[in-house]
Amino acid sequence: MPTLLQILSSISSADGESSKLGSRFVDRWKEKNPDGEVIVRDLAADPIPHLTAERFGAFVTPEADRTPAQTEHVRASDALISELEAADIVVLGLPMYNFGIPSVLKSWFDNVARAGVTFRYTESGAVGLIGDKPLYVFASRGGLYEGTGRDFQTGHVTLFFNLLGIRDIHFEYAEGLNISPEHKENALQSATDRIDRLL
Ligand SMILES: Cc1cc2nc3c(=O)[nH]c(=O)nc-3n(C[C@H](O)[C@H](O)[C@H](O)COP(=O)(O)O)c2cc1C
């Protein structure tokens, strides 16, 4: 049974434009995979705590030496990693907030990047330990950034998942959503049309 992991990072949870675009894709995927399972990780409803020295310390402390609190931090991080590892395909809703990725997504990154667990250092650089799998990213923005040097999200998200070993990454953009109601409607419609042709 194939499994799809849908990550929502909008402050509006499933009602966010990025989430709705992701859900459109998930609906198409379910049509093709009627026996497939969808796991939703809603980072607004269930935020992951920011990385702190204590949390990071837990990741680099041998199991036998961890405090009960550190054991719990590692358990929570392990659960996120297992969810990602178990997925055959990942869908990420990616709003732009203040020119970057949502802080809840950054916290997810910080709790999933674990040396020796999800990547390892080698003499020729970091090597991902999560198997490659398709990642579909649905990016919604108020302004226009795609293909410009002001798009700091695409490179960041690509670099992060590459670190883990995920290279099969596909971005779809819905941009200019705050330019005018007409522009928004057209941008969302054309993104939806593209999504319907993806699978
Ligand atoms: C707090 C906040 C910050 C935003 N910052 C930007 C920005 O820097 N650039 C931009 O183009 N749009 C910005 N927007 C607009 C959002 O990117 C746009 O509304 C997007 O569709 C939000 O996705 P969501 O509906 O999935 O949350 C911002 C919106 C909010 C609420």
Ligand as a Chemical Component Dictionary entry (heavy atoms), coordinates in Angstrom:
data_LIG
# 
_chem_comp.id                   LIG 
_chem_comp.type                 NON-POLYMER 
_chem_comp.pdbx_formal_charge   0 
_chem_comp.three_letter_code    LIG 
# 
loop_
_chem_comp_atom.comp_id 
_chem_comp_atom.atom_id 
_chem_comp_atom.alt_atom_id 
_chem_comp_atom.type_symbol 
_chem_comp_atom.charge 
_chem_comp_atom.model_Cartn_x 
_chem_comp_atom.model_Cartn_y 
_chem_comp_atom.model_Cartn_z 
_chem_comp_atom.pdbx_ordinal 
LIG C1  C1  C 0 2.744  36.899 7.652  1  
LIG C2  C2  C 0 2.759  36.890 6.152  2  
LIG C3  C3  C 0 3.916  37.243 5.489  3  
LIG C4  C4  C 0 3.939  37.253 4.105  4  
LIG N1  N1  N 0 5.089  37.574 3.454  5  
LIG C5  C5  C 0 5.117  37.549 2.101  6  
LIG C6  C6  C 0 6.310  37.842 1.386  7  
LIG O1  O1  O 0 7.349  38.115 1.960  8  
LIG N2  N2  N 0 6.277  37.810 0.047  9  
LIG C7  C7  C 0 5.146  37.475 -0.648 10 
LIG O2  O2  O 0 5.165  37.443 -1.863 11 
LIG N3  N3  N 0 3.994  37.168 -0.004 12 
LIG C8  C8  C 0 3.967  37.198 1.351  13 
LIG N4  N4  N 0 2.815  36.876 2.003  14 
LIG C9  C9  C 0 1.645  36.416 1.211  15 
LIG C10 C10 C 0 1.604  34.894 1.190  16 
LIG O3  O3  O 0 2.770  34.342 0.636  17 
LIG C11 C11 C 0 0.413  34.381 0.396  18 
LIG O4  O4  O 0 -0.780 34.906 0.930  19 
LIG C12 C12 C 0 0.369  32.876 0.390  20 
LIG O5  O5  O 0 -0.682 32.434 -0.418 21 
LIG C13 C13 C 0 0.182  32.323 1.789  22 
LIG O6  O6  O 0 0.045  30.923 1.713  23 
LIG P1  P1  P 0 -1.021 30.173 2.611  24 
LIG O7  O7  O 0 -2.383 30.704 2.212  25 
LIG O8  O8  O 0 -0.838 28.730 2.244  26 
LIG O9  O9  O 0 -0.695 30.467 4.036  27 
LIG C14 C14 C 0 2.772  36.884 3.382  28 
LIG C15 C15 C 0 1.607  36.510 4.084  29 
LIG C16 C16 C 0 1.603  36.520 5.454  30 
LIG C17 C17 C 0 0.350  36.106 6.183  31 
# 
loop_
_chem_comp_bond.comp_id 
_chem_comp_bond.atom_id_1 
_chem_comp_bond.atom_id_2 
_chem_comp_bond.value_order 
_chem_comp_bond.pdbx_ordinal 
LIG C1  C2  SING 1  
LIG C2  C3  SING 2  
LIG C2  C16 DOUB 3  
LIG C3  C4  DOUB 4  
LIG C4  N1  SING 5  
LIG C4  C14 SING 6  
LIG N1  C5  DOUB 7  
LIG C5  C6  SING 8  
LIG C5  C8  SING 9  
LIG C6  O1  DOUB 10 
LIG C6  N2  SING 11 
LIG N2  C7  SING 12 
LIG C7  O2  DOUB 13 
LIG C7  N3  SING 14 
LIG N3  C8  DOUB 15 
LIG C8  N4  SING 16 
LIG N4  C9  SING 17 
LIG N4  C14 SING 18 
LIG C9  C10 SING 19 
LIG C10 O3  SING 20 
LIG C10 C11 SING 21 
LIG C11 O4  SING 22 
LIG C11 C12 SING 23 
LIG C12 O5  SING 24 
LIG C12 C13 SING 25 
LIG C13 O6  SING 26 
LIG O6  P1  SING 27 
LIG P1  O7  DOUB 28 
LIG P1  O8  SING 29 
LIG P1  O9  SING 30 
LIG C14 C15 DOUB 31 
LIG C15 C16 SING 32 
LIG C16 C17 SING 33 
# 
